[in-house]
Amino acid sequence: MPSKALPKASLPIFDFSAFRKGDAEEKQSAATQIVDAFKRYGFVYLVNHGISPEQNQALFDWSKKFFYLPEDVRMRPALRQPEIKPNATSYIARGYTPVGFEKLSQAYDDDGLKSLRAVPDGKDMFELGPDKGIAEIREPNRYPPEDALPGFKQFTSEFFWSANELAMEVFRCIAIGLGLDEEYFVNYHQDADNLFRLIRYPAVDRVALAAGKAARTTAHTDHGSITLLFQDDVGGLEVEDPAKPGTYIVAAPIEGSVIVNVGDFLMRWTNDVLKSNLHRVVAPSADRSLSDDGEMTRERYSTAFFIQADRNKVIQCAKELEGDEGAKYPPVTAAEYLLMRRAATFKTY
């Protein structure tokens, strides 16, 4: 179990330095505990993970600077993320996305998607990927002009690679905890073809949220391998309780922590051994009873680092995880799987 010296949390919290800096025995112990938590909850908190408090604070400072840019700058065609075209065979996940464009969903049929889109998710986003290598050549980043936000490009690039380094350590931890070669998952993530997403949830009326007339982020699972989530102190993230489906655990902000969760692709990859769990963003609890006039929430900022396998590598269940019944899912490339998921996420009517 996590150390008693760690902060209190409703989900498992681990001191990741036990894995990052430990000897072989300490690494194995930490990996076993963390993988057991992923099997049960799909989510863990990590502290002492290698990204400094100063980097973390700067991340939110830069995020606010970006979203405070004038709307006409954020909406320039050169910065705006292109829409996914019907029957597309590739996608572009770079640039600015205005409020209401994305609708996270577990539905893929037209009726289900259309029904969910009746209430858009109330957030806008800026997404970028690596600034070098195959992934960058295939899909260049879309930055605001340097004179509009000097230093932003340099900082986000540096943070991208710090987060990627942490993600590879998490993969090594997961592999050891599953009894696989330490580099098993790392070997499928060589392109760093990841999605680094700055997110702003504008202030919204609590009464409208409670009545279902507005939404922050509806319940969903993530698409890729794992997600690293950095959140501010506002709160609102909730994770479904595996012991009580339909009820949610509050994933309160913990200073200095990163939340790591399993994505659908990794759950499929591990033959459902690891759990990709539903989660959502709602308004945090009010400090007092609300009048009929309601109350506006605070703005909320978070940064999600979605780790995705190299697009053209074929992924199939590791032999060690097939069990008695064999692999549950056919082989698939990350490109095929992610295109299907993003097409549903951004589909318009």
Backbone torsions as a table, in degrees:
resi	resn	phi	psi	omega
1	MET	NA	156.3	177.9
2	PRO	-59.0	152.7	-178.9
3	SER	-61.6	144.5	178.8
4	LYS	-68.7	-18.4	-179.7
5	ALA	-76.1	-12.8	-178.5
6	LEU	-76.4	159.0	176.9
7	PRO	-59.6	155.1	177.1
8	LYS	-74.2	140.7	179.8
9	ALA	-151.0	152.6	179.4
10	SER	-83.0	-14.1	173.9
11	LEU	-118.0	160.1	-176.6
12	PRO	-59.4	139.1	179.3
13	ILE	-127.2	134.7	-174.9
14	PHE	-130.8	143.9	170.7
15	ASP	-83.3	106.3	-172.5
16	PHE	-75.6	-10.4	176.9
17	SER	-65.4	-22.8	176.5
18	ALA	-62.1	-31.6	176.1
19	PHE	-88.2	-45.6	-174.6
20	ARG	-62.9	-36.1	-172.2
21	LYS	-118.7	1.3	-175.1
22	GLY	-81.3	167.0	172.6
23	ASP	-79.8	-177.6	-174.0
24	ALA	-58.3	-41.2	-179.2
25	GLU	-67.2	-41.9	179.3
26	GLU	-67.6	-38.8	176.4
27	LYS	-60.7	-46.2	-178.8
28	GLN	-62.6	-42.6	179.8
29	SER	-63.0	-46.6	179.4
30	ALA	-63.4	-43.1	-178.5
31	ALA	-63.2	-41.8	179.7
32	THR	-61.7	-44.8	-179.3
33	GLN	-65.7	-43.7	-177.8
34	ILE	-67.4	-42.5	178.3
35	VAL	-65.0	-38.4	176.1
36	ASP	-59.8	-38.9	178.0
37	ALA	-67.9	-39.1	176.5
38	PHE	-64.5	-35.7	178.1
39	LYS	-64.6	-35.5	-175.7
40	ARG	-87.3	-49.4	-172.3
41	TYR	-107.7	-28.4	-172.2
42	GLY	79.4	-4.0	-176.1
43	PHE	-136.0	142.0	169.4
44	VAL	-142.7	156.0	165.6
45	TYR	-95.7	140.1	171.1
46	LEU	-120.6	134.1	171.0
47	VAL	-119.5	165.0	-175.9
48	ASN	52.5	50.0	-173.0
49	HIS	-97.8	-3.8	175.2
50	GLY	107.1	-15.2	174.5
51	ILE	-94.5	122.0	-170.0
52	SER	-71.4	156.4	174.0
53	PRO	-56.4	-34.5	180.0
54	GLU	-66.2	-42.7	175.9
55	GLN	-61.8	-42.3	-177.7
56	ASN	-64.3	-43.8	178.6
57	GLN	-65.4	-41.4	179.4
58	ALA	-62.4	-33.8	177.8
59	LEU	-57.0	-46.8	-178.7
60	PHE	-74.5	-31.4	175.4
61	ASP	-62.9	-45.8	179.4
62	TRP	-68.2	-36.4	178.8
63	SER	-61.0	-44.7	178.8
64	LYS	-63.5	-40.0	178.0
65	LYS	-60.4	-40.0	180.0
66	PHE	-65.0	-49.3	-175.5
67	PHE	-72.6	-15.1	174.7
68	TYR	-86.6	-2.4	173.5
69	LEU	-59.8	148.6	177.2
70	PRO	-55.9	145.7	-177.3
71	GLU	-57.8	-37.0	-178.1
72	ASP	-66.5	-22.8	174.8
73	VAL	-77.2	-46.4	-178.8
74	ARG	-64.2	-29.5	-175.7
75	MET	-94.1	6.3	177.0
76	ARG	-59.9	140.7	-179.8
77	PRO	-53.8	-34.1	-178.7
78	ALA	-69.2	-20.6	-178.9
79	LEU	-105.2	-25.9	-175.4
80	ARG	-69.5	133.2	178.2
81	GLN	-71.2	129.7	-179.7
82	PRO	-66.7	150.2	175.7
83	GLU	-75.9	148.7	175.4
84	ILE	-75.0	127.4	-179.4
85	LYS	-82.6	150.3	176.5
86	PRO	-55.8	137.1	178.1
87	ASN	62.4	26.1	179.1
88	ALA	-66.4	148.2	177.4
89	THR	-105.9	0.2	174.5
90	SER	-153.3	171.9	-179.0
91	TYR	-145.6	160.0	176.0
92	ILE	-116.8	119.3	-178.7
93	ALA	-117.1	58.4	-179.6
94	ARG	-138.4	140.3	174.8
95	GLY	110.5	-169.2	-175.4
96	TYR	-91.9	137.4	176.5
97	THR	-123.7	120.6	-177.1
98	PRO	-73.5	170.5	-179.5
99	VAL	-57.4	134.1	172.6
100	GLY	90.1	-3.9	-176.4
101	PHE	-78.9	-40.8	178.1
102	GLU	-91.5	140.8	171.8
103	LYS	-134.6	101.9	179.5
104	LEU	-67.7	142.1	-169.1
105	SER	-156.4	151.4	168.9
106	GLN	-101.9	1.4	-179.9
107	ALA	-98.5	147.2	178.6
108	TYR	-127.1	-8.6	176.8
109	ASP	-83.6	153.7	-175.1
110	ASP	-60.6	-40.6	-178.4
111	ASP	-64.7	-42.8	179.8
112	GLY	-65.4	-42.3	180.0
113	LEU	-65.9	-43.4	-178.4
114	LYS	-63.2	-39.9	179.6
115	SER	-63.7	-44.8	179.5
116	LEU	-64.4	-36.9	-176.8
117	ARG	-71.4	-7.8	176.4
118	ALA	-62.0	-25.8	176.2
119	VAL	-124.6	97.7	-176.8
120	PRO	-64.0	153.4	172.0
121	ASP	-72.8	131.2	-174.7
122	GLY	-88.9	75.7	176.8
123	LYS	-154.4	153.3	167.2
124	ASP	-120.8	164.3	-166.4
125	MET	-147.4	155.4	167.7
126	PHE	-129.8	127.8	-175.3
127	GLU	-121.8	141.4	175.1
128	LEU	-144.7	167.0	178.5
129	GLY	-127.5	-161.5	-178.9
130	PRO	-66.8	152.8	-179.5
131	ASP	-103.9	17.3	175.9
132	LYS	-157.1	159.8	176.3
133	GLY	90.4	-173.5	-175.4
134	ILE	-57.6	-45.2	-175.8
135	ALA	-63.2	-37.6	-179.6
136	GLU	-69.8	-37.9	178.6
137	ILE	-65.2	-41.0	-178.6
138	ARG	-69.4	-35.5	-172.9
139	GLU	-144.3	83.1	-176.8
140	PRO	-62.5	150.3	177.2
141	ASN	-72.4	159.5	179.3
142	ARG	-123.0	101.3	-176.9
143	TYR	-103.0	153.7	169.5
144	PRO	-66.3	158.3	178.3
145	PRO	-55.3	141.6	-177.6
146	GLU	-58.4	-34.5	-179.2
147	ASP	-74.5	-16.9	177.0
148	ALA	-81.7	-29.6	-177.8
149	LEU	-151.1	70.4	-176.0
150	PRO	-61.9	132.5	178.7
151	GLY	95.2	-15.8	-176.2
152	PHE	-64.2	-45.7	-178.4
153	LYS	-61.7	-44.5	-178.7
154	GLN	-64.1	-45.6	-178.4
155	PHE	-64.2	-48.3	-176.3
156	THR	-64.4	-33.3	176.0
157	SER	-64.9	-45.6	-179.5
158	GLU	-64.1	-41.6	-179.6
159	PHE	-67.7	-37.8	177.7
160	PHE	-53.0	-48.7	-175.7
161	TRP	-74.0	-30.0	173.4
162	SER	-65.0	-43.8	179.1
163	ALA	-67.3	-36.5	178.3
164	ASN	-64.3	-40.2	177.4
165	GLU	-61.1	-42.9	176.9
166	LEU	-62.4	-43.3	-179.7
167	ALA	-59.4	-39.9	179.2
168	MET	-66.0	-34.5	175.3
169	GLU	-66.5	-38.3	176.3
170	VAL	-63.1	-41.1	177.4
171	PHE	-61.8	-40.5	177.7
172	ARG	-63.2	-40.0	177.6
173	CYS	-61.5	-47.2	-179.6
174	ILE	-62.6	-44.1	-178.7
175	ALA	-60.7	-46.2	179.3
176	ILE	-62.6	-42.2	-179.7
177	GLY	-65.2	-24.8	178.6
178	LEU	-93.8	-1.1	-179.3
179	GLY	79.5	22.7	179.3
180	LEU	-102.4	169.0	173.4
181	ASP	-58.7	140.9	-174.3
182	GLU	-56.4	-33.3	-176.9
183	GLU	-95.4	9.4	-173.4
184	TYR	-54.0	-55.3	-177.1
185	PHE	-76.6	-35.1	179.1
186	VAL	-56.6	-38.4	-177.1
187	ASN	-63.3	-20.3	178.8
188	TYR	-97.5	5.5	-178.7
189	HIS	-127.7	42.0	-176.2
190	GLN	-78.0	-26.5	-177.4
191	ASP	-78.2	-11.9	-173.4
192	ALA	52.3	41.3	-175.9
193	ASP	-82.6	59.0	-171.4
194	ASN	-102.7	164.1	-178.6
195	LEU	-115.6	115.2	-178.6
196	PHE	-102.1	111.2	-169.8
197	ARG	-118.7	117.0	168.9
198	LEU	-86.9	133.0	-174.3
199	ILE	-128.8	135.1	171.7
200	ARG	-122.0	130.3	171.6
201	TYR	-105.4	103.6	-179.5
202	PRO	-60.6	158.7	175.8
203	ALA	-56.2	141.2	-177.3
204	VAL	-144.6	152.3	-178.7
205	ASP	-71.6	127.8	-177.8
206	ARG	-63.6	-37.5	-179.3
207	VAL	-63.9	-41.3	177.9
208	ALA	-63.4	-38.3	176.8
209	LEU	-64.0	-46.3	-178.1
210	ALA	-64.0	-30.8	-178.6
211	ALA	-86.0	-2.2	-179.0
212	GLY	77.6	13.8	178.6
213	LYS	-88.8	-8.6	176.3
214	ALA	-145.7	159.9	-179.7
215	ALA	-145.0	155.1	170.4
216	ARG	-97.9	-77.7	171.1
217	THR	-137.9	121.4	-178.4
218	THR	-72.3	163.9	-176.6
219	ALA	-59.5	133.1	-176.5
220	HIS	-161.2	167.5	166.4
221	THR	-112.4	157.2	-179.7
222	ASP	-82.2	155.0	-172.0
223	HIS	-81.4	-38.6	-164.5
224	GLY	-88.2	-148.3	-176.5
225	SER	-81.0	-64.2	172.8
226	ILE	-138.1	163.8	175.2
227	THR	-126.2	135.5	168.3
228	LEU	-103.3	126.6	-177.7
229	LEU	-121.0	125.2	173.7
230	PHE	-109.9	125.6	-177.5
231	GLN	-126.9	151.4	178.2
232	ASP	-77.8	-165.5	-174.3
233	ASP	-92.5	8.5	-176.4
234	VAL	-75.4	-43.4	-179.4
235	GLY	89.0	176.3	-179.9
236	GLY	130.2	-17.1	179.0
237	LEU	-73.5	135.4	177.1
238	GLU	-135.5	145.0	-178.1
239	VAL	-122.2	134.1	-179.1
240	GLU	-61.4	138.1	177.8
241	ASP	-78.9	112.8	-178.0
242	PRO	-58.9	-27.1	-179.7
243	ALA	-81.1	-15.8	-178.0
244	LYS	-140.2	74.8	-178.3
245	PRO	-52.1	137.8	-178.1
246	GLY	94.4	-12.7	174.6
247	THR	-110.3	154.9	-170.4
248	TYR	-126.1	144.5	176.5
249	ILE	-97.1	131.8	177.9
250	VAL	-73.8	123.1	176.8
251	ALA	-99.2	76.4	-173.4
252	ALA	-65.0	149.0	176.2
253	PRO	-61.2	136.8	173.9
254	ILE	-124.7	119.6	-175.3
255	GLU	-55.4	131.8	176.3
256	GLY	82.3	2.3	-177.0
257	SER	-99.3	161.3	166.0
258	VAL	-124.8	137.1	174.4
259	ILE	-92.2	132.7	177.5
260	VAL	-118.8	131.0	177.1
261	ASN	-133.3	154.0	179.4
262	VAL	-79.0	135.2	175.1
263	GLY	-95.6	167.8	-178.9
264	ASP	-58.1	-36.5	-177.0
265	PHE	-65.6	-39.8	178.9
266	LEU	-72.8	-36.0	175.9
267	MET	-60.6	-45.2	176.7
268	ARG	-61.4	-44.6	-178.0
269	TRP	-60.3	-37.8	-178.1
270	THR	-93.9	15.5	176.5
271	ASN	62.5	34.7	179.8
272	ASP	70.3	14.0	175.7
273	VAL	-66.8	-43.9	174.7
274	LEU	-92.4	150.3	-172.1
275	LYS	-104.1	127.7	169.7
276	SER	-97.5	111.7	-167.4
277	ASN	-105.4	146.9	175.1
278	LEU	-63.3	141.4	173.9
279	HIS	-150.5	162.6	-176.2
280	ARG	-152.0	167.3	173.5
281	VAL	-120.9	122.6	178.9
282	VAL	-124.8	176.8	175.2
283	ALA	-71.8	135.2	174.6
284	PRO	-64.2	159.3	-177.7
285	SER	-57.7	141.0	177.2
286	ALA	-75.1	152.3	-179.6
287	ASP	-78.3	-11.6	-176.6
288	ARG	-153.1	171.0	175.7
289	SER	-67.4	143.6	-176.6
290	LEU	-97.3	145.6	173.8
291	SER	-80.8	172.8	177.5
292	ASP	-62.6	-22.8	179.2
293	ASP	-75.5	-12.6	177.1
294	GLY	79.4	-167.4	-178.9
295	GLU	-158.4	140.1	178.8
296	MET	-82.2	136.1	174.4
297	THR	-72.3	167.0	169.1
298	ARG	-75.8	153.9	168.3
299	GLU	-60.0	146.8	176.6
300	ARG	-124.4	137.7	177.1
301	TYR	-121.4	138.9	172.0
302	SER	-146.9	163.1	175.9
303	THR	-131.8	122.8	178.7
304	ALA	-109.0	131.8	176.9
305	PHE	-112.8	100.5	-176.3
306	PHE	-88.3	117.1	-177.8
307	ILE	-93.0	124.9	-174.3
308	GLN	-124.9	140.2	178.9
309	ALA	-66.6	157.6	176.3
310	ASP	-54.0	129.4	-165.6
311	ARG	-57.8	-37.3	-171.4
312	ASN	-102.9	6.7	174.7
313	LYS	-84.3	134.9	-179.7
314	VAL	-80.6	127.2	-177.7
315	ILE	-107.4	130.5	173.2
316	GLN	-144.3	162.8	-175.1
317	CYS	-57.2	136.1	174.1
318	ALA	-63.4	137.4	-177.7
319	LYS	-54.5	-37.4	-177.3
320	GLU	-65.2	-16.6	-175.3
321	LEU	-109.8	5.1	-176.7
322	GLU	-68.7	-29.8	-179.7
323	GLY	68.7	-166.8	-176.4
324	ASP	-72.2	-28.2	-174.8
325	GLU	-95.2	-2.3	178.5
326	GLY	82.2	-175.1	-178.0
327	ALA	-67.5	134.8	-179.6
328	LYS	-83.9	-20.9	-173.0
329	TYR	-126.8	145.1	177.0
330	PRO	-73.5	160.3	176.3
331	PRO	-59.6	149.1	179.8
332	VAL	-155.1	151.9	172.1
333	THR	-89.6	156.2	176.6
334	ALA	-61.2	-35.8	179.8
335	ALA	-60.6	-45.7	-179.4
336	GLU	-63.0	-45.3	-175.8
337	TYR	-70.0	-46.4	-176.4
338	LEU	-69.2	-33.6	177.0
339	LEU	-62.4	-43.8	178.5
340	MET	-60.8	-44.1	-178.0
341	ARG	-69.1	-43.1	-179.6
342	ARG	-68.8	-33.9	178.2
343	ALA	-61.2	-39.0	177.2
344	ALA	-71.3	-38.9	-176.8
345	THR	-63.3	-39.3	-174.3
346	PHE	-107.0	11.1	-176.9
347	LYS	-64.2	136.6	178.0
348	THR	-116.5	160.0	-178.2
349	TYR	-128.9	NA	NA
